[in-house]
């Protein structure tokens, strides 16, 4: 019975993550029973709980790519998009290695989630600054210019630290930066201009 369950879980584990509803359907369980099932298997180390009703298998976790981690970042807090140094590294605008550290912008609250050896960090922005992100391969990620502006905005107010000396600012579109900055405070605009001159 256990080996049969593990086999079915491995089939579910081919996806980056799955829900208790997926488990209920796969095993023919009621929703409440599926939640108990997942909780029990997480306690045994066969499943990893990402958030309420969202799981991945321990085997799948070991093989997750950066893009898989970004997909998980998108679902841990909704709505959100990958940004800041994580997105800048994704676009190869920075040489700063991120490792298992994913940074996102969100609307609800600034919070950090620790899942095994990975950290998912969220920074809350006002709705007026929540824009200019795209969907690439199923992932919501800031454009490279917006990722830079997000970082500078938070940095200019002492809410974020980043190594701007590791940035290759020549990879950013200056006209696009100017357009994005129209709605931002003077402090952020001045810092962007100063960094782009150095």
N, C-alpha and C positions, 0 to 999 in steps of 0.2 A: 504493500500500500504506500509506504513512504517513498520507495524508489519510483513508483508510478507518479506520485505527487511532484517529486523533484523533476521528473521528465517533463511534466506539464508546465512547471514553473520555468524550466529552461526554455521552453517554447515561447512563453510570455517574455522571458528575459532577452529575447532577440531584439526587442524594442528598447529604446533608451530608458523608458520607464513605463509603468502600467498602473492602473487604478484597481481599487477593490471591486469595482463594477466589472472590470476585465476578468478578475479572479472568479467572481460569482458566476459569470457566463462560462468560463473555461471548466470550472469544477461542478457546475450545476448547483450552486449554493444560493441561499437567501442572502441579501445584502449584509445583515447583521452577522451571519455565520462567516461570510467572506472576510469581514473586518477582524473577527476573532482568529480566523485562519492565518491572516497576514501578520497579525500581532504575534501569534505563537511562533511562526516561522522567522520573524524578525528577532525574537528573543533567542532562537536557536542559531542565529547567525547566517541563515540561508537567504534571508531577505534583508534589504536595507530600507528603512523608512525615510523617505525624502521629506514628506509632510503628511498631514492628515489625508489618508486614503490614496496616497501616491507612494509607490515602491519601485525598487529595481532589485535584481538578484545580486548576491555577493560576487558571483562570477562575472556578471556583466560590468559591475562597478570597476573591477580591475582593468577592464579593457576600454573604458570610456575615453573618447577623444575630446579635444578642446571644444569642438562643436557640440558634442553630446552634453558637456558641462554647461555650455551656453543655453541649450534647450532646457536643461533642468533649472538654470537660473531664471529663465522666462516663466516657468510654472510655479516656482517657490513663492513668488509674489506677483500677483496679477492686478493691474497692468505693470509691466516693467520692460526695460530694454537694456541690453548690455552696452556699457559705455566706459568713459574714463580710461585708465591705463589698459584695462582688459581689451577694449575696442581698439585703442591705439596700437597695442601689440598685435592684434588680429590683422590690422591694416599695414603692419610693419613700419609704423611711424615712430615707434620707440624700440630701443634695444633692451629695455628693462623687462626681464623675465617675470612672468606672473605665476608660473607653477600652478598649483591647485587653488588659485585665488581668483574668484570671479567678481567683478564689480558691475553693478547695475544702477540705473536711475529708476525711481518709482514715484508714485503719487501718494501712497498710503502713509508709510512711516519708515524712518531710517532704522534698519535692523540688520543683524548679522546672523546667518545660519551656519552651523558647523555640521557637516555630514562626513563621518569618518575623517579622512585626512584633508578634506576640502572645505574651503570657506566661501560662502556666498554673501557678499556685502551689498546692502542697498542704501542708497542715498535719496532722501525725499527732496523733490523739487516742486515749486509752485507750478500749477497747471500751465501758466503762461510760458514756462520754459520747457514744457514736456512736448517736444516736437522734433522733427528732422531725424527720424530713425527709419530704417528700411527692413524688409524681411528678406533674408538671404538663406536659402536652404532650410527654411522652417524656423529660422532664428530672428528675433527682433533685435537689431543692433543699430547703434547710432552711426550716422555717417562719420567719417574720420574728422571732419571739421567740427561737427557737433560734439564728438567725444572730447576733443581738445577744449572747446568752449565750456562744456560741462565741468571739466577738470579745473580750468582757470577760474570759472565762476565760484566754485566751492572753495578753491584755494585762496581766492582773493578775500573771502570772508572767514578764513581760518578754519574751514570745515573739512579740508582735504589736503593731503600731502602727496606730492608727486615729484619725480625727478625730471624736471623739464630740460636738464642738460643732456638727457638721453634721447631727446626728440629730434627727429629729422623734419624740421618745419618746412623744408622745401617741398615735401610731399603733400602739403596742404594748399588748397585753392584760396588765395588771399581775398579774391572777390566774394567768394562764398562766405568766408569768415566775416567780412564786412556786412554782408546781408544778414547773417545770423545775429550779429551783435546789436542790431538796431533796437531790440527790445531789452537789452541788458543794462545794468547800472554802469555809471561812468567808471567806477573802480575796476570793473571787469574789462571794459573796453580799453582802458589805459594799460592794464597789465598785458592784455593780448598784444597790443601795439609794441609794448616794451620787449616782450619775449620774441616777437617776430623780427625785431631789429637786431637782436643779439646773434 
